[in-house]
Amino acid sequence: MRGRPHDEAMAEQFRADPDYATELLIEVCRNGGSAELAILLRQMAKAFGQDEGWSLADAERAIVYITGY
């Protein structure tokens, strides 16, 4: 039996805990590589209904919206 895809599991986690998603995004923006950021943006797009994917600008807007800075 196969488990569900990792992106699907992460999207579910992000929807259940948007604060975690925000903190992870901030951390990856600060200390992650471009490949890690691309994966996270893909997962966040799945979580929050952006079928065409998220850009770094979308991520920055989300951080500002959620954190206020």
C-alpha positions, 0 to 999 in steps of 0.5 A: 500500500502506498502512502499519500504524496509528501506534498499533499501531506505538507499541504494538509499540515499547512492548512491545519497550522498556518502559523507553522507554514509562515515560520517555515517560509520565513526560515527557508527564505532566510537560510534555505537554498533555492531548491528548498524554497521552490519545493516549499512554494509548490507545497504552499500553492497546493495548500492555499489554492494557488494552482499556478504556484506561488512566486517569491513575491507571493510568499513575501506578501503572505509573510507581511500579511500574517506577521504584520512586518 
